[in-house]
Amino acid sequence: MLFRHMLLHHSRRFSSSAAITPPLITPTLLKQCSSVSQVNLIHQQTLVQGLITHFSTNLISTYIAVSSPSHALSLLQNLTPSPSAVYFWNALIRGSIQPGLLNHSLALFRNMWRLGWTPDNYTFPLVFKACGDLMCCRIGASIHGVVFSTGFESNVFVCNAIVAMYGRCGKLDYARKLFDEMCERRVYDLVSWNSIVAVYLQRGDCKNALGLFDGMCKLGDIDMRPDVVSLVNVLPACASMGAWLHGKAVHGIAMRSGSFEDLFVGNALVDMYAKCGMVDVASKVFDRIKEKDVVSWNAMVNGYSQSGRFEDALGLFEKMREENIELNVVSWSAVIAGYAQRGLGCETLDVFREMQVCGSKPNEVTLVSLLSGCASVGALLHGKETHCYAIKCMLNFEGCDLEDDLMVINALIDMYAKCKSINVARTMFDSLEPKGKDVVSWTVMIGGYAQHGEANDALELFSWMFKQDGLVKPNSFTISCALIACARLAALRLGRQIHAYIFRNHFDSAFLYVANCLIDMYAKSGDIDVARFVFDNLKQKNFVSWTSIMTGYGMHGRGEEALEVFEEMRRLGLQPDGVTLLVVLYACSHSGMIDHGIKLFNSMSKEFGVFPGQEHHACMVDLLGRAGRLNEAMELIEGMQMEPSSIVWVALLSGCRIHANVELGEHAAKQLNLNCLCLTSLVWTLEDSELNVMFLSFNSAVFLGPGKNRIDTGRSPID
């Protein structure tokens, strides 16, 4: 009402020649202003009435309230510096701490300092936050000097802000040095410890983060007891290191302090236990959270998905939908990733389509999982569609994280390679700048060549990788892909050089699959004794290790030694599966151990619980055919409980060629729906070694070695 009254008086001044008493300007009148135009009107009146000096601070405050910082700044710059009015500078700087205005906040600070104003303990934390967000250490260090000149070096709030600033700028040493000085001067509080722990976590140094948290707990100071922020900070470090015992101790602290009831702590505990592989414990914590949010549900779905309990993950996902919990991109991505990790490409694509129908926008993680699903089923068209989406919505956009872009590009290279569009994959790889490629870029390209028959190109690219002036070094996955290429070419000399590189760089002690690839490489390159030496020196063996050495013995016709390894495997309590039994049958076939092979084949169902498949029947046909028992081989085929596939008939053709059984050979050729005369002629002209290669090519799922067999069904070197 007062403001309307003033406007009325103001309008009458221009409509009447009579002298009108100027409106009374009060702080209350200013507080009633709701727009810049209203404040401007009063501002004019203060100038006319000569009251500007009395109402400057009120006008500045009102201009800030109606979001007109430029007007506030123009007044503030003409104000005489005083400690009480520093508040207005702080308000202007605080309003600029947002994307796009961070540099302006620093400009305000410089202007303030130039005009002779002295910052206070609220000013510095705001400015240091802007420096940290801009990752501008140089300016931050300069302002750090100003802190000393103004006597705030012992102010704990200011020091905490400086520690956080150095951490965000990646200057871990500076942050730690300042923190240690604070501890020496006993200028610290709980926020100080939380800040330095957060700095180490931001830099990925989880070990030191946990060490500092332990140090804080050992102080015994009641004011230093971990709070919610402390617990939420340290639990991701436990998760990253798999330090579940440490995580349980933190859980105990949360229970004793009552912090467990906090939703953020509960979510962090679920995530920690899930990532440490303790999914059942995570589930119990999840059930105890009273008021769950979408983060709680996502943490549990991710936990089930990452631990391979995909049915539980899918069930929980469906429960989220039943309870009308809003699904976000993390929820969808967890399910898509779970399907992709299991090689269920069609299901991956179905969930992605459903995600789009629901209006949820995919992120980089979603696209990487989707591309993995496309690769697993060879869905090149869907992969290309995903590529188009990435170009339109994600790649090369201003403000996008370059690391996220590279993650998507690497997934695209992998998808094109696995979908046999190797030239497109190489074009994408070459389009990256040398400094823009990381070890994953090189690995997916080398792996794509190695696993699709381009072993020479794989090794050439591997060699080129070492000529990049130290920009990137191969990791264990890269080494595995190179060894697969060596195995395909039987490149023993180069394989030995890679083995030496492994010893020098200690890859062998860290990753079992590197050793498995070495066994496979030596076996396929003709040095089965060195393969056995590598096998015997393994501290830990898995099914791939046993299968690789048995395959090697089979390839070299040393079936008795393959059977010895098989029996040793059984004595250790390892239960053979279908692939293991297939390898043993192959060894028997190529070593002339007919009776052993027949006995093993006949006992597969009863003794091992494995029903013979197409590959097992093909091996038995090959075994009988090599021994000249072609009629028995034909009887075995006729007694199959499934339709014989091409590999079975090729195995029979091989036996017919060895023993010149033209009639049965023509019958086998007819079953293949091929030109009988041409195929029979081909088989009759091949050498025995060439027939072996032809047979293996039909059965490549088993005998292409660890890179194509077991590791593909579990975890591929380039996954």
SULNOR-V998768 format. One record per helix or strand. SS is the DSSP state (hx for helix, st for strand). FROM is the first residue (numbers start at 1). TO is the last residue. If there is no record, write none. Layout:
SS/FROM/TO, SS/FROM/TO
//
This chain:
hx/2/12, hx/27/31, hx/36/48, hx/52/65, hx/69/76, hx/86/95, hx/102/114, hx/123/134, hx/137/150, hx/156/168, hx/172/184, hx/190/202, hx/206/217, hx/222/224, hx/228/241, hx/244/257, hx/259/261, hx/263/275, hx/279/288, hx/294/306, hx/310/322, hx/329/341, hx/345/357, hx/364/377, hx/380/393, hx/402/418, hx/422/431, hx/434/436, hx/439/451, hx/455/465, hx/476/489, hx/492/505, hx/512/524, hx/528/536, hx/543/555, hx/559/571, hx/578/589, hx/594/608, hx/614/626, hx/630/638, hx/646/658, hx/662/671, hx/676/685, hx/688/698, hx/700/703, hx/710/713
//
